[in-house]
Amino acid sequence: MLVALVLTCLNLATELVLNSAGTATLPAFQVLTLSALVALCGYVASRSRSLLLLLAETSSVISLVLPYYPRLTATLGLYAVGVVAGLVRVGRGLEVYLGTPRYYYSVPVSLGTSLLCSAIIELLGLRLGSPVVDLVGGLLSGRGLPTPGLALSATVVLLAQVYLASLCPQVVVVALTSSLSPYSLPLVPVFHTFGWVIPSRERRYLTLGRVVEVVRGPPVSRLEVSFWRGVNRNVVVVGASGTGKSTLAKELASKLADLGIATVVFDVHGEYCGELRGFKCLDAAELSLNIFKAVSEEGVRQRVDFLVDVVTDLYALGSLQRIALSKALLETYKERGESADLNNLLDLVLRASQGEVNLGVSQAVVKSLVPYVENLVYAFRSGRVRVEDLADSEVVLDLSRLSDGVAQIVVEIVLEELFALAQRSGRELVVVVDEVHRFLRRGRALQKVFREGRKYGISAVVVTQDPQSIPRDIVLNSAIVVAFALPEVATARYIAKLVAPENPRLGERIASKLMTLPQFRALVVVAEKGSYVIELSPRGQRTHGS
């Protein structure tokens, strides 16, 4: 932002020097001043590390000098010298990503504001000439057709405006920055890139690792991605066992905590506890959960179907037992609402086994459910920690002592409650789910986080060694896909097709790369930025994990 403001001031100063000379030959001291200003513009623009901002400033400088062709053509050479000097200092740190035009409604706002302000400046007689002002002034005064230099200069300005405006969704920002075109052209990409309405304290970046190869995108030495509220922050990490997935997940969790974002890690194997500095380790058995409380927005039936599916797999229930359990859950909810608990479910099943409640199956079938419901009552006995308490700090939720079925229920309920909490309170939160394939077959809460979490400030980092278990919509709703080595051809091609569906040649290149990556190196695909091979930091490599 500061660089763009400095460039705007330098552009205004350049125009004042040019405007003072008119059509006369510039005195020596003005030539020196102009040369210094133009060279400084090039140096400052290139030191910004943004090719987009450099493009905007180049368009501005060219448009200011062209009307004086051929007298001041040499100043463009000085501008190029300044650019080269800045690029030498920047090195490989230049961000060469330019962006894709998409906000076409911003284009007429930009051009309309620019022409309107130019007409006002001309009518007021202000000495602030620019290619657009001179062009509009000539048309208003009836001076005839513009000179070729002026026409070309105005064309450069307007083309740059069209492109830059199409990158920016905020029409107010577009209008403000276009009012002083071409001097303020560098402000458009800066406002868009850094989020003009986002406070500086919330502009956070997450460093993923050292870049060792650029597959597609701007050359950078370290891969950093924006991680402020309001942008897509979902991350998918895949890879074969022992390649470095959990190592990266631990690194990301620690970095998120350093950014001041509350983070909840779902630890399946108990390997995160004690390895994440500053995180509190909590046994999942200490949670106070109620399977009837966090009913999903899709309704009671969806929650009941989820519970019946998980319990059926957990205890190998028969079809009649499944029917009885489903009706018992619905009847318990009908009687008690969200205040119901598993003790109420057990009481209803006991009554049904004695013939007091009709569940549509025999009493013997209902009676066979009693020990399973008793096991659920024991597994979900009330703990001392509320789910709401997890969203206030950094927590590792240890699931290693739970059976697979109980862990599925715990993860689903906790995720739904955290999502509902984010909706109500707007608390910023990231959930990290290891071995995520265990929780996707039945559950829907995690997919809801990926689809809708951006609006409420909740996002997810998921890790798996079974990439083909990841639903397509989760990958499509991810900002970052990190793929460690995938030796199997089919799996590598599956991931490559998901991250590069529009480019088969790039997909084949990615698949080939995935099959040959060494340990602790990963291919990272960042939405709208590019694809990179990164290497984990030495600290990460010393951490044991998968």
C-alpha positions in Angstrom: 0.0 0.0 0.0 2.8 2.4 1.0 4.7 1.7 -2.2 1.6 2.4 -4.4 1.0 5.7 -2.6 4.7 6.7 -3.1 4.4 5.8 -6.8 1.2 7.9 -7.1 3.0 10.9 -5.6 6.0 10.3 -7.9 3.7 10.2 -10.9 2.0 13.4 -9.9 5.5 15.1 -9.5 6.5 13.8 -12.9 3.4 15.3 -14.6 4.0 18.6 -12.8 7.5 18.8 -14.3 6.2 17.9 -17.7 3.3 20.2 -17.5 5.5 23.2 -16.6 7.4 22.8 -19.8 4.4 22.7 -22.2 5.7 22.4 -25.8 9.0 24.2 -25.0 12.3 22.5 -24.5 12.9 21.5 -20.9 15.8 23.3 -19.1 18.7 21.2 -18.0 17.7 21.1 -14.3 14.1 20.0 -15.2 15.5 17.3 -17.5 17.7 16.1 -14.5 14.7 16.2 -12.2 12.5 14.3 -14.7 15.2 11.7 -15.3 15.6 11.1 -11.5 11.8 10.9 -11.0 11.3 8.4 -13.8 14.3 6.2 -12.7 13.0 6.3 -9.1 9.6 5.2 -10.3 11.1 2.2 -12.0 13.2 1.3 -9.0 10.4 1.6 -6.4 7.9 -0.3 -8.6 10.2 -3.3 -9.1 11.2 -3.3 -5.4 7.5 -3.9 -4.6 8.0 -7.6 -5.6 4.7 -7.5 -7.6 4.8 -7.8 -11.3 1.2 -6.6 -11.4 2.1 -3.3 -9.7 5.1 -3.0 -11.9 2.9 -3.4 -15.0 0.5 -0.7 -13.7 3.4 1.8 -13.0 4.9 1.0 -16.4 1.6 1.8 -18.1 1.4 5.1 -16.2 5.0 6.2 -17.1 4.6 5.3 -20.7 1.3 7.2 -21.0 2.9 10.3 -19.4 5.9 10.3 -21.8 4.3 9.3 -25.1 2.7 12.7 -25.8 6.2 14.3 -25.8 7.6 11.8 -28.3 10.3 11.9 -29.6 11.8 14.5 -27.3 11.6 12.6 -24.0 12.0 9.0 -25.3 15.3 8.6 -23.5 13.5 8.9 -20.2 11.9 5.5 -20.8 15.4 4.1 -21.0 16.1 5.6 -17.5 12.9 4.0 -16.3 14.1 0.7 -17.6 17.4 1.2 -15.7 15.5 1.8 -12.5 13.4 -1.3 -13.0 16.5 -3.5 -13.6 18.2 -2.0 -10.6 15.2 -2.9 -8.4 14.9 -6.4 -9.9 18.5 -7.2 -9.1 17.8 -6.5 -5.5 14.5 -8.5 -5.5 16.1 -11.5 -7.2 13.8 -14.6 -7.3 11.4 -13.0 -4.8 9.4 -11.3 -7.6 5.7 -12.4 -7.7 5.0 -12.8 -11.4 1.4 -13.8 -11.0 -0.8 -11.3 -12.8 -4.3 -12.5 -12.1 -7.2 -13.5 -14.3 -9.8 -10.9 -15.4 -13.2 -11.8 -13.9 -14.9 -8.7 -12.4 -16.1 -7.2 -15.6 -18.7 -5.0 -13.9 -15.8 -3.0 -12.5 -14.6 -2.0 -16.0 -17.4 0.5 -16.8 -17.1 1.9 -13.3 -13.4 2.5 -13.8 -13.7 4.0 -17.3 -16.7 6.1 -16.4 -15.1 7.6 -13.3 -11.9 8.4 -15.2 -13.7 10.2 -18.0 -16.0 12.0 -15.7 -13.2 13.3 -13.5 -11.2 14.2 -16.5 -14.1 16.3 -17.8 -14.4 18.0 -14.4 -10.7 18.8 -14.3 -10.9 20.3 -17.8 -14.0 22.4 -17.1 -12.5 23.7 -13.8 -9.3 24.7 -15.7 -7.0 22.9 -13.3 -3.4 22.4 -14.4 -3.3 18.7 -14.0 -2.9 17.4 -17.4 -2.9 13.7 -18.3 -3.6 11.8 -21.5 -7.2 11.2 -20.7 -7.8 14.8 -19.5 -6.2 16.1 -22.7 -8.2 13.8 -24.8 -11.5 14.7 -23.2 -10.6 18.4 -23.1 -9.8 18.3 -26.9 -13.2 16.7 -27.6 -15.1 19.1 -25.3 -13.4 22.2 -26.8 -13.7 21.1 -30.4 -9.9 21.2 -31.1 -10.3 18.3 -33.5 -8.6 15.0 -33.6 -5.9 14.3 -31.0 -2.3 13.9 -32.1 -1.0 10.3 -32.6 1.1 10.5 -29.5 -1.8 11.6 -27.3 -4.1 9.0 -28.8 -1.6 6.2 -28.3 -0.9 7.5 -24.7 -4.6 7.5 -23.8 -5.1 4.1 -25.3 -2.3 2.7 -23.1 -4.0 4.2 -20.0 -7.4 2.9 -20.8 -6.2 -0.6 -21.7 -4.3 -0.8 -18.4 -7.4 0.5 -16.5 -9.6 -2.1 -18.1 -7.3 -5.0 -17.2 -6.6 -3.8 -13.6 -10.2 -2.9 -12.9 -11.3 -6.4 -14.0 -9.2 -7.9 -11.2 -10.9 -5.9 -8.4 -14.3 -6.7 -7.1 -14.7 -3.6 -4.9 -16.4 -1.0 -7.2 -15.8 1.8 -4.7 -12.1 1.2 -4.7 -12.1 1.1 -8.5 -13.9 4.4 -8.7 -11.6 6.1 -6.2 -8.4 4.9 -7.8 -9.6 5.7 -11.3 -10.4 9.3 -10.5 -6.7 10.2 -10.7 -5.8 7.9 -13.6 -3.1 7.3 -14.8 -1.2 8.5 -11.7 -3.1 6.2 -9.4 -3.0 3.1 -11.5 -0.6 1.3 -9.1 -3.2 1.6 -6.3 -5.7 -0.7 -8.1 -3.7 -3.9 -7.8 -2.5 -3.1 -4.3 -6.0 -2.5 -3.0 -7.1 -5.7 -4.6 -4.2 -7.8 -3.6 -4.0 -6.8 0.0 -7.7 -6.3 0.7 -8.3 -2.6 1.2 -11.0 -3.2 3.8 -9.0 -5.8 5.8 -7.2 -4.3 8.8 -3.4 -4.8 8.6 -3.3 -6.9 11.8 -5.5 -9.4 10.0 -3.4 -9.7 6.9 -1.7 -12.9 7.8 0.4 -15.3 5.6 1.1 -19.0 6.2 4.5 -20.2 5.1 4.3 -23.8 3.7 8.0 -24.4 3.0 11.1 -23.7 0.9 10.4 -23.9 -2.8 12.8 -26.3 -4.6 11.0 -26.4 -8.0 8.4 -24.2 -9.7 6.0 -26.4 -11.8 3.7 -23.6 -12.8 3.5 -20.0 -11.6 5.7 -17.1 -10.4 9.2 -18.0 -9.2 9.4 -17.6 -5.4 12.0 -18.9 -2.8 9.4 -19.6 -0.1 5.8 -20.5 -0.6 3.5 -18.2 1.4 -0.3 -18.1 1.1 -2.7 -15.5 2.4 -4.5 -16.7 5.6 -6.7 -13.8 6.6 -10.3 -14.0 7.4 -12.7 -14.0 4.4 -10.4 -15.9 2.0 -10.6 -19.6 1.3 -8.2 -21.3 3.8 -9.1 -25.0 3.4 -6.1 -27.3 3.0 -6.0 -30.9 1.8 -2.8 -32.9 2.5 -2.4 -36.4 0.9 0.5 -38.8 0.5 1.6 -42.3 1.1 2.6 -43.5 4.7 5.9 -42.1 5.9 6.2 -39.3 3.3 5.8 -36.4 5.8 2.1 -35.7 6.0 1.8 -35.6 9.7 5.0 -33.7 10.0 3.6 -30.9 7.8 0.3 -31.0 9.7 2.1 -30.4 13.0 4.1 -27.6 11.4 0.9 -26.0 10.1 -0.8 -26.3 13.5 2.1 -24.6 15.2 2.2 -21.8 12.7 -1.6 -21.3 12.9 -1.2 -20.9 16.7 1.6 -18.4 16.1 -0.8 -16.4 13.9 -3.2 -16.2 16.9 -5.8 -18.5 15.3 -7.6 -21.0 17.6 -6.8 -24.5 16.4 -8.4 -27.8 17.2 -6.4 -30.9 16.2 -8.3 -34.3 16.0 -5.6 -36.7 16.8 -6.4 -40.3 15.9 -3.2 -42.0 17.0 -2.2 -39.8 20.0 0.9 -38.7 18.2 0.3 -34.9 18.3 0.0 -34.7 22.1 3.3 -33.3 23.6 4.7 -32.4 20.1 2.8 -29.2 19.7 4.2 -26.5 21.9 1.5 -24.4 23.6 -1.3 -26.9 22.8 -3.4 -28.4 25.5 -3.9 -32.1 25.2 -7.4 -33.3 25.9 -8.7 -36.9 26.1 -11.9 -37.1 24.0 -13.6 -39.0 26.9 -13.4 -35.7 28.9 -15.9 -34.0 26.5 -19.4 -33.4 27.4 -21.4 -34.5 24.3 -25.0 -35.1 23.6 -25.9 -36.8 20.3 -29.3 -35.0 20.3 -28.0 -31.5 20.9 -26.1 -30.6 17.8 -28.8 -31.5 15.3 -27.7 -30.6 11.8 -29.5 -28.0 9.7 -30.6 -30.7 7.3 -32.8 -32.1 10.0 -33.3 -34.7 12.6 -33.6 -37.5 10.0 -30.1 -36.9 8.6 -28.6 -37.0 12.1 -30.5 -40.2 13.0 -29.4 -41.9 9.7 -25.8 -41.0 10.5 -26.0 -42.5 14.0 -27.8 -45.6 12.8 -25.2 -46.2 10.1 -22.2 -45.8 12.4 -23.8 -47.9 15.2 -24.7 -50.6 12.7 -21.1 -50.8 11.5 -19.8 -50.6 15.1 -21.9 -53.5 16.5 -22.8 -55.4 13.2 -26.5 -54.9 13.8 -29.1 -56.8 11.7 -31.7 -55.1 9.6 -34.5 -55.4 12.2 -32.2 -54.0 14.9 -31.4 -51.1 12.6 -35.0 -50.3 12.1 -35.7 -50.5 15.8 -32.7 -48.2 16.7 -33.8 -45.7 14.1 -37.4 -45.5 15.4 -36.1 -45.4 19.0 -33.9 -42.4 18.2 -36.7 -40.6 16.4 -39.2 -41.3 19.2 -36.7 -40.2 21.9 -36.2 -36.9 20.0 -40.0 -36.5 19.6 -40.5 -36.9 23.3 -37.6 -34.8 24.6 -36.3 -32.6 21.8 -32.7 -31.4 22.0 -32.8 -31.8 25.7 -32.8 -35.6 25.2 -29.8 -37.7 26.0 -28.7 -41.3 25.7 -30.2 -42.2 29.1 -33.6 -41.2 27.7 -32.9 -43.4 24.7 -32.0 -46.3 26.9 -35.1 -45.8 29.0 -37.3 -45.8 25.8 -35.6 -49.0 24.5 -36.2 -50.7 27.9 -39.9 -49.7 27.8 -40.2 -50.9 24.2 -38.6 -54.3 25.2 -41.4 -54.7 27.7 -44.1 -53.8 25.2 -44.9 -50.3 26.5 -43.7 -48.6 23.3 -44.2 -50.0 19.7 -41.1 -49.7 17.5 -42.5 -51.9 14.7 -40.4 -54.9 15.5 -40.6 -57.7 18.0 -39.8 -57.2 21.7 -37.0 -59.7 21.4 -35.3 -57.6 18.7 -35.7 -54.5 20.8 -34.3 -56.4 23.9 -31.2 -57.3 21.9 -30.5 -53.6 21.4 -30.2 -52.9 25.1 -26.5 -53.9 25.6 -25.5 -51.8 22.6 -27.3 -48.8 23.8 -25.8 -49.3 27.3 -22.4 -49.3 25.7 -23.2 -46.0 24.0 -24.3 -44.5 27.3 -21.0 -45.5 28.8 -19.0 -44.2 25.8 -20.7 -40.9 25.9 -21.0 -40.4 29.6 -20.9 -36.7 30.4 -17.4 -35.2 30.7 -16.3 -31.9 32.2 -15.3 -30.0 29.1 -17.8 -28.4 26.8 -17.2 -28.2 23.0 -17.5 -24.4 23.2 -14.3 -24.4 25.3 -12.3 -25.9 22.5 -12.8 -22.7 20.4 -10.9 -20.5 22.8 -7.4 -21.8 22.5 -5.1 -24.4 20.9 -6.2 -28.0 21.7 -5.3 -31.5 20.7 -8.3 -33.8 21.0 -6.9 -37.3 21.6 -9.2 -39.9 20.0 -6.7 -42.8 20.3 -8.6 -44.5 23.2 -11.9 -44.6 21.3 -13.2 -47.3 19.0 -13.5 -46.3 15.4 -17.3 -46.0 15.5 -17.3 -43.9 18.7 -14.5 -41.7 17.2 -16.7 -41.1 14.1 -19.6 -40.0 16.2 -17.4 -37.7 18.4 -15.8 -36.0 15.4 -19.1 -35.5 13.7 -20.8 -34.0 16.7 -17.8 -31.8 17.7 -17.4 -30.5 14.1 -21.1 -29.7 13.9 -21.1 -27.8 17.3 -17.9 -25.9 16.3 -19.5 -24.9 13.0 -22.7 -23.8 14.8 -20.6 -21.8 17.2 -18.8 -20.1 14.4 -22.2 -19.2 12.8 -23.4 -17.7 16.1 -20.4 -15.9 17.4 -18.1 -15.4 14.4 -15.1 -16.9 16.3 -12.2 -17.6 14.0 -11.1 -21.3 14.1 -9.2 -23.9 12.2 -9.7 -27.7 12.6 -7.0 -30.1 11.7 -8.2 -33.7 11.1 -5.7 -36.4 10.7 -6.7 -39.7 9.0 -9.7 -37.9 7.6 -10.8 -40.8 5.4 -12.1 -42.4 8.6 -14.7 -39.7 9.1 -15.9 -38.9 5.5 -17.8 -42.1 4.6 -20.7 -41.3 7.0 -20.3 -37.8 8.2 -21.3 -34.5 6.6 -20.1 -31.9 9.0 -16.6 -31.6 7.5 -18.0 -31.2 4.0 -20.1 -28.4 5.4 -17.0 -26.7 6.8 -15.4 -26.8 3.4 -18.5 -25.5 1.6 -19.7 -22.8 3.9 -17.0 -22.2 6.6 -15.4 -19.3 4.8 -18.5 -17.1 5.6 -18.1 -17.8 9.3 -14.4 -17.9 9.8 -14.0 -21.6 10.2 -11.7 -23.7 8.0 -10.1 -27.1 7.9 -6.8 -28.8 7.3 -7.3 -32.5 6.5 -4.7 -35.2 6.2 -5.0 -38.7 4.6 -3.0 -41.5 3.0 -6.1 -42.5 1.0 -6.6 -39.7 -1.5 -9.3 -41.5 -3.4 -11.5 -41.3 -0.3 -11.6 -37.5 -0.5 -14.8 -36.4 -2.2 -14.4 -34.2 -5.2 -16.3 -31.3 -3.7 -13.8 -31.1 -0.8 -10.8 -30.8 -3.2 -12.7 -28.2 -5.3 -13.4 -26.2 -2.2 -9.8 -26.2 -1.1 -7.4 -23.3 -1.5 -4.4 -25.5 -1.1 -3.7 -29.1 -2.0 -0.5 -30.6 -0.7 0.5 -34.0 -2.2 3.4 -35.9 -0.9 4.7 -39.0 -2.8 2.0 -41.2 -4.3 3.8 -44.3 -5.8 0.6 -45.9 -7.3 -0.1 -44.6 -10.8 -3.9 -44.6 -10.4 -3.8 -42.6 -7.2 -1.3 -40.1 -8.6 -3.4 -39.6 -11.7 -6.6 -39.2 -9.6 -5.1 -36.3 -7.7 -3.6 -34.8 -10.8 -6.9 -34.9 -12.5 -8.6 -33.1 -9.6 -6.1 -30.3 -9.3 -5.6 -29.8 -13.1 -8.8 -30.9 -14.8 -8.6 -28.3 -17.6 -5.0 -29.1 -18.6 -4.3 -32.8 -19.4 -0.6 -32.2 -20.2 -0.1 -30.4 -16.9 -2.0 -33.3 -15.2 0.3 -35.9 -16.6 3.3 -33.8 -15.5 1.9 -33.5 -12.0 1.1 -37.3 -11.8 4.7 -38.1 -12.9 6.1 -35.7 -10.3 4.0 -37.3 -7.5 5.3 -40.7 -8.2 9.0 -39.7 -7.8 8.9 -37.2 -4.9 11.5 -38.0 -2.1 10.5 -38.0 1.6 9.6 -34.6 3.1 9.1 -33.1 -0.3 5.6 -32.3 -1.6 3.8 -30.8 -4.6 1.7 -27.9 -3.5 -1.1 -26.6 -5.8 -2.3 -23.1 -4.7 -5.6 -21.9 -6.3 -5.0 -19.1 -8.8 -1.3 -19.0 -8.0 0.5 -22.0 -9.2 2.1 -25.4 -8.5 5.4 -25.8 -6.5 7.5 -28.5 -5.1 8.4 -27.6 -1.5 10.7 -29.1 1.1 9.9 -29.1 4.7 12.1 -27.1 7.1 14.9 -28.9 8.9 12.9 -28.5 12.1 10.0 -30.4 10.4 12.3 -33.1 9.2 13.5 -33.9 12.7 10.0 -34.4 13.8 8.9 -38.0 13.6 5.6 -38.6 11.8 4.0 -39.9 8.7 
